[in-house]
Amino acid sequence: MNIRRIATAALCLGIGASFVPAANADDGDRLPWGALKAANKDGSIAAWDGGLPANTSPPGFKKDSGFWVDPYAADKPLYTVTAANMAQYADKLSEATKELLKRYPTFRIDVYPTRRPANYSAWFVENTRKNAAGRCKAIEDGEAVTGCFGGTPFAVPKTGQEAMWNMMLTNKGASSWTYGQAWYVDGGGNKVMTGEVNNRNQNDYFNQKLTSEEFYARGGQYFMNNNIYTAPARITGEGNLQRKFINPVAQPDKTWAYTPGQRRVRLSPDASYDFPVATAAGAMLYDEIYAFSGRLDRFDWKLVGTKELLIPYNAYKYLASKPDDILMKGHPNPDAMRWELHRVTVVDATLKPGARHVAAKRRFYMDEDIPNAVVIDAWDATGKLSRGILNPTVWGYDKQAVVQGGTFYFDFGTGAWYNSSIIGGYKGLFMDIDTVDADAFYSPEGLARRTQR
């Protein structure tokens, strides 16, 4: 009990910051998805000007090439944050970002003008309005939702769980096919390519060929993910499959794995929560896939409010960068990154009494326009900052959805870090090419067929 009280006090003292209370509908003119339309008071965060049109085509952009050309390539940094001047910007930095600045003299943040590229389709906006009109509801004590479809579930979230469902149902398109490489950098700076992966995923929540009723009649699968490994040699031919449901209480999430030596697909009941992902050498957990994609039942969720934060954003340069251009000891190469000041929704997750997880507390920061978790801080049971996640935002302007590239995971205990999928110099990410028969493709039998070819 003494340890728990000390840990709780340490957490309360260690993450103090100024926040605006949770949003209300009358806080100002809001866009259909809940973001404030206006600039902030000093203009350092721009007003939303309509975002990037779907016909945006910067010089060199080739549609469905697997990459997006930077529409803001002419922008220059406004200022740079380093360990020497970070105190000046302390209220605009997450704890994980501060830790990287303090630990590594080579780490810096180049801050560019704030750009708000989000420009959702009419289909998405209409569904977001329907969700807000009352068809979308949280159930199972916030651990599930029902009625939601095709748009932001809760434009103005009232609870931490509602904000988390906004994040889990961020518009990443109805499907994507990614060819990338996972890289691990140990505390000494040694770089290892841990997995070359052919990843295909589908989200029927954004399948415009379905109605809301059809989505729920099919079980409400909002995340179907199939990975096949093509390198290194020790895991070539392995594969895994995940299926997540919009009501995980009634239909628990499931993961299957295929191992060539056994020549069979097996259910993996432990592949959830804080179970480590094998290719990440412990730097990434199963409920940290895509920053977060797990169950909500082990934590108490608090909607803290909103704040202005420096976050990795419009990361087109990073998306196109090759591993050698990104990988450094302790952190990604600052030359490949772009940071901007944005308004974010802040949610605290505190481990419930008696529940188990390596993170006793997490703090999620979600962008107002694209509610992905762009930054996550995590503390262990002693109150020590133990983990950090950076999830750079890239807007797929022609697809009117966010491009989910590789995420950065930092283990502050070992000094190691991991990137889940670097696509630069490889084949890229192809979004909304098609959708498939989920029951046939995203099934144990489908995984077996793909891995044994």
LOLUM-144171 format. One record per residue (C-alpha): x, y, z. Coordinates in steps of 0.05 Angstrom, whole numbers. Example, Ala and Ser with C-alpha at 12.3 -4.5 7.8 and 13.67 -1.06 7.14 Angstrom:
2
246 / -90 / 156
273 / -21 / 143
END
This chain:
453
0 / 0 / 0
57 / 48 / 15
87 / 34 / -54
20 / 48 / -86
12 / 114 / -49
82 / 135 / -67
70 / 117 / -140
4 / 155 / -142
37 / 216 / -112
95 / 212 / -161
47 / 208 / -219
7 / 267 / -195
70 / 309 / -185
106 / 286 / -247
56 / 304 / -301
28 / 371 / -278
9 / 417 / -335
-42 / 470 / -353
-105 / 446 / -388
-169 / 477 / -414
-229 / 437 / -387
-261 / 385 / -432
-294 / 414 / -493
-366 / 438 / -496
-407 / 447 / -559
-411 / 522 / -546
-335 / 534 / -539
-335 / 566 / -609
-352 / 549 / -680
-337 / 475 / -689
-327 / 434 / -751
-372 / 373 / -760
-318 / 328 / -730
-313 / 372 / -668
-249 / 412 / -680
-250 / 487 / -668
-251 / 524 / -734
-217 / 587 / -708
-144 / 601 / -696
-118 / 604 / -625
-110 / 672 / -591
-41 / 690 / -616
-50 / 658 / -685
5 / 607 / -675
-47 / 553 / -690
-81 / 571 / -755
-155 / 572 / -768
-181 / 514 / -810
-185 / 539 / -882
-218 / 480 / -915
-159 / 433 / -912
-126 / 402 / -973
-173 / 390 / -1031
-180 / 318 / -1054
-149 / 338 / -1121
-85 / 363 / -1088
-26 / 342 / -1131
42 / 370 / -1113
96 / 364 / -1166
119 / 292 / -1170
57 / 262 / -1137
32 / 199 / -1170
-35 / 173 / -1146
-34 / 103 / -1116
42 / 100 / -1119
46 / 82 / -1045
74 / 151 / -1026
48 / 222 / -1017
90 / 282 / -1039
96 / 337 / -986
48 / 394 / -1004
84 / 439 / -953
155 / 425 / -976
170 / 500 / -983
156 / 514 / -909
216 / 533 / -866
222 / 521 / -791
198 / 577 / -746
243 / 557 / -688
279 / 497 / -659
271 / 467 / -589
332 / 435 / -557
353 / 414 / -487
383 / 484 / -479
317 / 522 / -490
264 / 469 / -474
244 / 504 / -409
217 / 561 / -453
169 / 512 / -486
156 / 465 / -428
81 / 475 / -428
79 / 455 / -502
118 / 390 / -494
96 / 320 / -472
136 / 285 / -418
164 / 235 / -469
187 / 291 / -514
221 / 326 / -456
255 / 261 / -437
283 / 253 / -507
309 / 324 / -506
341 / 315 / -438
374 / 248 / -454
402 / 261 / -523
440 / 323 / -544
429 / 301 / -616
353 / 306 / -609
317 / 370 / -628
249 / 393 / -651
244 / 435 / -714
177 / 471 / -709
142 / 490 / -774
80 / 532 / -788
16 / 497 / -766
-21 / 467 / -825
-90 / 436 / -818
-98 / 391 / -880
-158 / 350 / -857
-214 / 352 / -909
-263 / 295 / -900
-309 / 269 / -953
-383 / 287 / -955
-399 / 214 / -937
-356 / 219 / -874
-385 / 286 / -854
-456 / 262 / -863
-443 / 201 / -821
-409 / 243 / -768
-472 / 286 / -764
-516 / 224 / -758
-471 / 198 / -703
-477 / 265 / -666
-552 / 266 / -675
-560 / 207 / -628
-550 / 142 / -666
-481 / 132 / -636
-478 / 111 / -562
-428 / 83 / -514
-448 / 18 / -480
-418 / -33 / -433
-394 / 21 / -386
-358 / 55 / -444
-320 / -7 / -466
-361 / -13 / -530
-403 / 30 / -576
-465 / 18 / -618
-500 / 54 / -675
-436 / 90 / -695
-415 / 85 / -767
-375 / 119 / -821
-352 / 182 / -784
-325 / 208 / -719
-366 / 174 / -664
-368 / 231 / -613
-352 / 299 / -644
-352 / 330 / -574
-332 / 273 / -527
-359 / 276 / -456
-317 / 219 / -427
-248 / 190 / -434
-276 / 127 / -466
-313 / 168 / -519
-248 / 204 / -536
-213 / 137 / -541
-266 / 110 / -589
-255 / 172 / -632
-182 / 152 / -634
-194 / 78 / -649
-243 / 97 / -703
-200 / 150 / -736
-211 / 151 / -811
-153 / 110 / -839
-195 / 90 / -899
-232 / 26 / -911
-170 / -14 / -928
-95 / -9 / -938
-38 / -52 / -962
31 / -36 / -934
100 / -61 / -950
148 / -38 / -897
205 / -57 / -851
205 / -57 / -775
270 / -33 / -744
297 / -39 / -673
353 / 5 / -645
383 / -19 / -579
410 / 25 / -524
479 / 24 / -556
453 / 48 / -623
458 / -19 / -659
405 / -25 / -713
368 / -89 / -731
315 / -99 / -784
268 / -145 / -745
213 / -155 / -795
199 / -142 / -868
124 / -146 / -872
68 / -150 / -922
11 / -120 / -882
-61 / -116 / -905
-117 / -88 / -863
-190 / -71 / -871
-238 / -29 / -831
-311 / -41 / -851
-332 / 18 / -807
-309 / 62 / -866
-332 / 15 / -921
-376 / 59 / -965
-405 / -3 / -998
-439 / -21 / -932
-496 / 11 / -894
-493 / 19 / -819
-542 / -39 / -812
-498 / -84 / -855
-436 / -66 / -816
-468 / -88 / -751
-501 / -149 / -782
-430 / -172 / -802
-407 / -167 / -730
-381 / -95 / -728
-309 / -111 / -745
-271 / -45 / -745
-201 / -74 / -749
-178 / -134 / -790
-103 / -140 / -797
-62 / -193 / -834
14 / -194 / -832
60 / -239 / -872
135 / -235 / -859
184 / -238 / -917
249 / -224 / -878
293 / -235 / -840
305 / -309 / -856
288 / -333 / -785
216 / -309 / -790
204 / -313 / -865
137 / -345 / -877
109 / -329 / -809
43 / -292 / -805
-9 / -266 / -758
-81 / -243 / -760
-121 / -197 / -716
-195 / -182 / -713
-225 / -128 / -668
-298 / -115 / -657
-336 / -52 / -640
-365 / -89 / -581
-306 / -128 / -552
-347 / -147 / -491
-396 / -188 / -532
-343 / -208 / -584
-273 / -209 / -554
-214 / -188 / -598
-176 / -247 / -628
-106 / -259 / -654
-80 / -319 / -692
-9 / -337 / -712
22 / -382 / -765
90 / -415 / -756
121 / -451 / -816
153 / -504 / -773
86 / -525 / -746
48 / -512 / -811
-14 / -493 / -774
-52 / -431 / -752
-62 / -425 / -677
-103 / -377 / -634
-58 / -333 / -592
-98 / -317 / -529
-40 / -280 / -496
-31 / -231 / -553
-66 / -172 / -521
-56 / -117 / -469
18 / -112 / -449
41 / -176 / -482
103 / -156 / -521
104 / -158 / -598
158 / -207 / -618
190 / -165 / -673
195 / -105 / -626
239 / -140 / -574
194 / -114 / -519
194 / -42 / -542
122 / -48 / -568
61 / -80 / -535
1 / -111 / -568
-46 / -56 / -544
2 / -4 / -573
-7 / -27 / -645
-22 / 37 / -685
-6 / 74 / -619
-67 / 42 / -585
-116 / -11 / -607
-132 / -49 / -545
-188 / -62 / -495
-209 / -6 / -448
-228 / -51 / -389
-163 / -50 / -348
-159 / 26 / -340
-201 / 83 / -313
-206 / 136 / -368
-209 / 210 / -353
-221 / 265 / -404
-173 / 317 / -378
-186 / 372 / -427
-150 / 405 / -485
-82 / 439 / -492
-34 / 464 / -544
22 / 415 / -557
81 / 408 / -604
70 / 343 / -642
99 / 307 / -703
52 / 328 / -759
49 / 331 / -835
106 / 281 / -833
111 / 271 / -908
187 / 275 / -907
191 / 221 / -854
143 / 176 / -893
189 / 179 / -954
254 / 171 / -915
296 / 108 / -918
318 / 71 / -855
389 / 100 / -859
358 / 170 / -861
317 / 157 / -798
354 / 111 / -750
399 / 141 / -697
419 / 121 / -626
363 / 138 / -579
316 / 172 / -627
296 / 184 / -700
337 / 233 / -741
310 / 303 / -729
325 / 321 / -801
270 / 273 / -823
218 / 301 / -777
169 / 359 / -777
136 / 385 / -714
77 / 433 / -708
36 / 466 / -654
-35 / 438 / -651
-94 / 434 / -603
-100 / 365 / -574
-150 / 327 / -531
-118 / 298 / -469
-140 / 232 / -438
-110 / 200 / -376
-113 / 124 / -366
-101 / 99 / -295
-95 / 25 / -281
-154 / -2 / -242
-141 / -32 / -173
-124 / -105 / -181
-112 / -100 / -256
-46 / -117 / -288
-6 / -77 / -339
66 / -53 / -345
40 / 18 / -351
7 / 42 / -287
-13 / 106 / -321
-17 / 131 / -393
-30 / 199 / -422
-58 / 204 / -493
-55 / 266 / -536
-103 / 267 / -595
-104 / 319 / -650
-168 / 359 / -657
-175 / 349 / -732
-148 / 278 / -739
-161 / 244 / -671
-103 / 196 / -677
-61 / 190 / -613
-1 / 230 / -638
37 / 226 / -572
32 / 179 / -512
68 / 183 / -445
69 / 122 / -399
91 / 113 / -326
107 / 49 / -288
81 / 29 / -219
135 / 71 / -184
113 / 134 / -221
174 / 135 / -266
165 / 154 / -339
179 / 87 / -373
152 / 90 / -444
137 / 140 / -498
103 / 137 / -567
106 / 185 / -626
56 / 173 / -681
70 / 223 / -737
9 / 247 / -774
6 / 245 / -850
-57 / 265 / -888
-72 / 225 / -951
-103 / 284 / -988
-128 / 245 / -1048
-160 / 192 / -1002
-187 / 243 / -952
-161 / 200 / -895
-101 / 194 / -850
-42 / 152 / -874
-20 / 105 / -818
55 / 99 / -827
104 / 71 / -778
100 / 90 / -705
159 / 105 / -659
163 / 68 / -592
213 / 87 / -537
233 / 44 / -478
264 / 93 / -429
288 / 37 / -384
335 / 7 / -436
345 / 66 / -482
320 / 24 / -540
269 / 46 / -591
230 / 15 / -647
194 / 35 / -711
137 / -11 / -732
140 / 2 / -807
188 / 44 / -846
163 / 46 / -918
212 / 95 / -949
259 / 60 / -997
212 / 1 / -998
145 / -10 / -1033
100 / 39 / -995
28 / 42 / -970
-32 / 33 / -1015
-97 / 59 / -987
-168 / 42 / -1007
-146 / 0 / -1067
-202 / -49 / -1053
-237 / -87 / -998
-244 / -162 / -996
-290 / -215 / -968
-270 / -208 / -895
-297 / -277 / -875
-252 / -310 / -927
-190 / -266 / -925
-185 / -244 / -852
-195 / -314 / -824
-150 / -369 / -799
-161 / -406 / -864
-144 / -344 / -904
-80 / -334 / -863
-61 / -406 / -877
-71 / -398 / -952
-29 / -334 / -955
29 / -361 / -914
35 / -428 / -949
38 / -401 / -1020
END
